[in-house]
Amino acid sequence: MRTTLLLDIDETLLYNRMDSFLPAYLQAWAEFIAPYSDPQRFVKALLHGTRLIAEHERPECTLRDTFDSIFYPSIGFGKADFQPLEDQFYQQVFPTLKSVCQPVPGAVDFVKSGFERGYQIAIATNPFFPLTAIEQRLDWAGLPVDQYPFALVPSIGTFHFAKPNTAFFAEVLANLGWPEGPVIMVGDDPKMDIHPADQFGLFTFWCSNQNQDPPENLQMPHSRGSLNDLLNWINQLIDRGVLPDFSTPTALIATLRSTPAVLNTISTHITDDQWTYHPQSEEWCAAEIICHLRDVDSEVNLPRLVKMLREDNPFIPGMDTDRWNEERQYHLQDGPMALDSFMAARLKLLSLLDAVRPEGWGRTARHSIFGRTDLSELVGIIAGHDRLHIQQFLANLSLVSA
C-alpha cells in the first residue's frame, strides 16, 4: 500500500513566522489598497473574515464563500469590481513578501526523497489564501508545483474547513480518494497540526527540536525531530504495517462532514455528460452515486439514528438500497439537484450527531443482519459507505476525463 504524507508549509517547509509575515502582509495590502479604499477598514474586514473561516464548520459553502459574505459588504466593493485588484495584488505585491521568509534546510531533499520512494505527497497548509499565494509560498520553499507533483494543494476557494478542525484532514483525504495505506501528518504546530491530526486518527510527526515541549493537555506526536529523522521513522512505521484509525466519534463526524463538502467542490466542474457517464455497463454514473447517497441518508440513516437516540435498544430492519438505482431511475435524475438534497439530509444527520454526548455513542440496537450493535458501529458503517462512494465518484470522473 502506498504511503501518503500530508505536509504543512509554514515552519515545516518554509521558515515563515506569522508574527513577522502577517504584519508585512497586512501592511502590503494597506499600501496597495489605499488609492481605492480606506486601508484601516479594509484590514479590519480582512482579519474579521479570516477569523470567521477559521471557525467554519458547514459543508455547503467553501471558505471563500463564507469570507466573501463578510468581506465585501464591509469594504463597500462588489466581488466583480474587486477581483482585478486582488489579482494584481497577488501577481505584483505578494511576491515581495518572499523577503520575510527562508527555505527550511533539507526540505527540498526530503520532498525529493519522498517522491523517489513512491510516496503520495499532499500539502496540508491552512487554506486561508487563494491558490496562487499558497503556490508562491511553495516556490519560496524551493518546491514549485510545476516541478513537484503534489497530489493536492488546498486553497480558500476549494476547501470548506481549516485547521484545527478535524474535518480539514477528512477533506484532504477525501480529495485524495481516501488512500488506503499509511497516512502521516507532518507539521510544526502542536495545536494546528499534531493534536487535530491525532484526534482524526492519523500518525503524526512534529518538526521540532528535542528541547521543545508541546502545550499542556495536547496529544504528544507519534514521533518528532528534523525532516531527516522523519524518513527513518517512516521506514519503521511502514514495516509495522500501521494504518489510520477513523473509528472514534470525532473522526466519524469529520468524515461525514467532509463527504458533501468534497462532492460540492468536485461537482462545480462536472459537465452534463460527466454526470451521466458510465465507465462500464454495471458501474454507476456520477448522478446515480449522488442519488444513492441522498436516499440512503434520507430514508435509512436518518430514521435509524433518530430511532436509536429516542428508543432503548430498538430493532432495526435491514434494507436493500442498491435496487433503488433501477427502480427510481437515478440515471434520469438531475445530479446537482440530487446533491442539494443530499446536502440537506446530511446536515440534519450531522445536527443529530453533534448533539450526542460521549456516553450516547454506546446506545445499543438490534439489527436484523448485524445483531447487537451500537451507535458508534452504525455511524462507522455510514462513514465507510461514504469513503467507498467518494472513491467510486472520483474513479468515475478520472475515467471520463481520460
N, C-alpha and C positions, 0 to 999 in steps of 0.2 A: 504493500500500500504506500502511496505517495505521502511524504511529509509536507505539511503546509506551515509556513512561517508568516505570522502577522507582525509587521514591523511598524512601530511608531517612528515619527521623523525627528521631532524636536528633542534635543539632548540624547537621542539614540543614534541617529544617522547624521544629525546636523546640530552643532552647538548653536543654540538659538534661545537664549534665556528670555522668558516672557517679560521680565522686569526691565529688559533693555529693548527688546523688539517691539513690544506693544506701544510704549510711548513714542518710539520712532515711527511706527505705522500710523498711529493716530495723528501725529504731527504732520506726516506726509499728506494725509487726507485733508487735514485742516488747511494747509497751504494750497493744496490743489483746488479745493472746492471754494475757497474764499471769493473768487470772482462771480460765483453762481449762487451761493447760499451762505447763510450765517454759519461760520465754522463751529462755534460752540454748540449751536443747536444740532448741527449735523453729527458731531462726535457723540453727543448725548444720545441721539437716536440710534447711532451705530452700536453703542455699548448696550443700550436697552434691548435692542433686537437680538444681540448676541446672547445676553443673559437669558432671554426667553427661550431661544432654541436650545440652550444648554439643558433646559428642564423639559424639553418637548418629549411627549410620550405617545402621541397619537399617530397611527399608521396611515391615515387617509391623506395627509399632506406632507410634502417634503419640508426640510428645514428652511429651504429658500422661500417656500410659500408662507410659512409662519413669520419669517423675518420680514418679508416684503409687506405683509399685512400691518406690521407695526411701523416699519421704517419709512415707507413712502408717505403715509399721511403725516408723519412727524416732520418731514423735511420740506413738504409742500411741492414735491415733484411727482409726476406720473412716471411709471416704470419706463414707458417708451421714450420719454424725454431724458431720463437719467441714464439709460443703458449706454449710449455713446460715451458719456463721461466716465462711467465705470470701466468700460473697455479701454479708454485712453489711459486711465489711472494704472490699470494692471499691465498695460503694454509699455508705458513710458516711465512711470514713477515707482511702481512696486519693485522693479529690478534694482533700483538704487539701494534698497534695504539689504541687499546681499552683504554690504559692508558691515552690518551688525552681526553677521553670522560667520561661522567657520565650519568646515567639514570635520567630522569626527575621525581621527586617525584610525585606519583599519576598517572603516565602514565599507568602502568600495571593495576591498579584498574579501571581506566577509560575504557581501552580496554576490560577488562573482563566484566564490566557492559554493555558496548555496545553490546557485543555478547550475553549476557544474555537477553537483551531486544529484541534480534532478528534483530539487525541492520546488514546490509551488510557493511563490513569494507574493504576498499581498501587502499593500500599505494600509496601516490601521491608525492613521492620524485622525485627530478630531476634525470633522468636516465642516469647519466654520467659514471656509473660504471658497471662492469659485475654483473650478478645476485648474485654471491657469496658474493661480497663486500657489497651489499645492505642487503642481508640476515644476514650477520655478524653484521652489524650496528643495525639491529632489535634485534639480540641476545644480543648485548651490552646494549640495552634499556630494557632487560628483557622480550622481546617478540619474542622468537624463532618461526620460521614459522612452525615447526613440532608440536607446541603446540597451536598456534593461527591460525585459518583457514581464513587468509586474502584472499579475493576474487581475489586480483591482487597485484603483486609486479612488477613494471616496471623495465626495465634494458636497457642498451645500445644496447643489441643485439636484442631486440624485439620492441623497440619504435622508432618512426620516428620524434618526436617533443619533445621539452623540455620547461620547464617554463622559461620565462613568456609568451610564445606563447600560445594563447587560444586554438590552435589545440591540445596541450597536454591534456587539460581537455576533449576535444571531443574524443581523442584517448582512454583515460581512460574509459570513459562511453561507448564507442563503444565496447571495450573489455569486458565490463560487460554486454553487451547485451542491452544497453540503458535502465537502470532501470526506472520505471515509477513513483516511489514515490519521496519524498523529497530527495535532494542531497545537502550535506553541505561540503564545503572545510574548513579544519582546518589547520592553519599554523601560523608561527611566522613572516613571511617576507611580509610586505605590497606590495613590488614590485613584488615578485616572486609568492606569494600565493594569497593574498587577492584581489589586483586590477585585475589581469587577470581572476581569477575565477569569479569575479563580472561581468567583461566585457563579459564573456561567458554566464552569466545568472544564476549562482549558488548562493546559500546563503553561506555566509562566516562567519567564527569565527576566530578572531585574538587572538592568545595566547600571551598575553602581560599584563603588569601591567597597572593600570589605569592612571599612570603618563606619559605614552608614547603617543606621537602624531604621526600619520602617516605622511610620507613625503608630501610636498605640491603637489597639483594637482593630488593626488591619491584618489580613492574612499575609503570612510570610510567603515569598515566592518559592517555587519548587527548586530554583537554583538562581545564582547571581554571579556577577563578575563582569569581565570585559567581553566584547564580541568574540575574541579569540577563545575564551573559555566556553562560550556558547556552542561552538562547533563540536568540541569534545563531548559536552554534555548531551547534545542531540544524538550522538552515536550511542551513548549508553541508554538513552530513552528509547530509541528505535529497537535496540537489542532486547529490551524488556517488553516490547510489543504493546506499549500503553496507548490508550485511545481516550478521547474526551468523554466526559460523563455529563450527559444532558438530562439526568433523571431528577434533579432537585426541583422543587416548585419554582424557584427563581429562574432556572434555566428553561423549564417548560413554558412558563408565561412569556419569557423573552422570545422563545421560538415561535409561539403562537402570534405574538405581536409582529414579528418580522415578516411572516408569510404574506399578508395582504400588502404590506409596505413594499416588499420587493416586487410583487406582481404589479403593483401600481406603477412603479418606475419602469419596469420592462414593457408594460403594455402601451406606454405612451409612444413607442416606436413600432408597434405592430401594425402591419397593413391588413386590409380585409382578407387578402389571400392567405396571409400567415395565420390568421385566426382559424381558418378552416382547412389548413394543410394537414394531411395525414401522412406521416413518414412511411407507414405500411398500412395495409388494409385493416389490421386488427389494433393498430395504435390509435389512441385518442388524439384529436386535434386540440389546439390551444383552447378554443371555445368550450369543448367538451370537458376539459380538465377544470376550467373555472366553474362551469355549471355544476359539475360533480361536487366540488368543494363547497359551493353555495348551498346546495340542497342537503348535503351531509351535515353541515353546521346548523342549518335552519331546522331540519326535520329529525336529526339523530342526536347530534352532540348537545345542542342547547336543551332539548327536552330531558335528556339523560342527566345533565348536570343539575338542572332545576329539581328533578326528582330526587337525586341523591342528596341535595342540600336541604330539601324540605322534609323528606321522609327518612325514617330509620330503617336501614338495611332493606331497601326496596328491591323488587325483582325487575330486571332489565332484559327485555327480549332482544335477540339478535335480529339484524336486518340485512337483507341482500340489496345493497345500493348500486352495485355495478349494472344491474339490469335496467336501471332508470335511464341510462345513456340512450338506449334504443327506444324504450317506451316513451320517453319525454322528448325525443328527437333533439338532443342537445346540439347537434351539429347545425341545426337550423336557427338556433337562438343567437342573440346579439351578445358577442363577447364582452364589450365594455359595460353593457347594462348588467350582465351577469356578475361582473367584477364589482360593480357598485353594490349590488345586493349581497354579495359575499362579504364585502367590507362592513356593511350594516350588521349582518349576522355575527361576524367575528367581533365587532365592537361590543355587542351585547354579551357575548361569551366572555370576553376579557373583563367586562364590568363585573360579571359574576365572580370570576376567579380572583380579581383584585381584592374583593371583599372577604375572601376566605382567610380565616385565621390559621396559624400554623397547625393547630390541633385538628382543624377541619379537613386537612388533606388525608387524614386516616379514616374518614367516613366510609362505611362499607356498603356494598350492594351485592346482590346475587344475579350473576349474568348467565343467560341461557347457554352460552358457549364457554366462557372462561371460568364459570363457577364463582367462588367467592373472590371479590375484587374490592378495590378501594378507589377513592377519588384520584389519588396520585397515579395509580396504574392506568386508569381510563384516560386521564389527561395526557399521560405518556403515549398512549396509543394515538390520540389525536395529533400530538406533535410528530410522531413517527410518520403518520399519514401525510402531514404537511410536507415533511422532508422528502418523502417519496415523490409527491406530485410536483414539488419545486424542481427536483432533478428531472422528472419527465418533461416538464414545461420547458426548461432550458435546453434539454436534449432535442426536443421537437424544433425549437427555434433555430438551433445550430444547424440542423439538417436542412431546414427550408432556406436558410441563408447561404448554404454552401454552394 
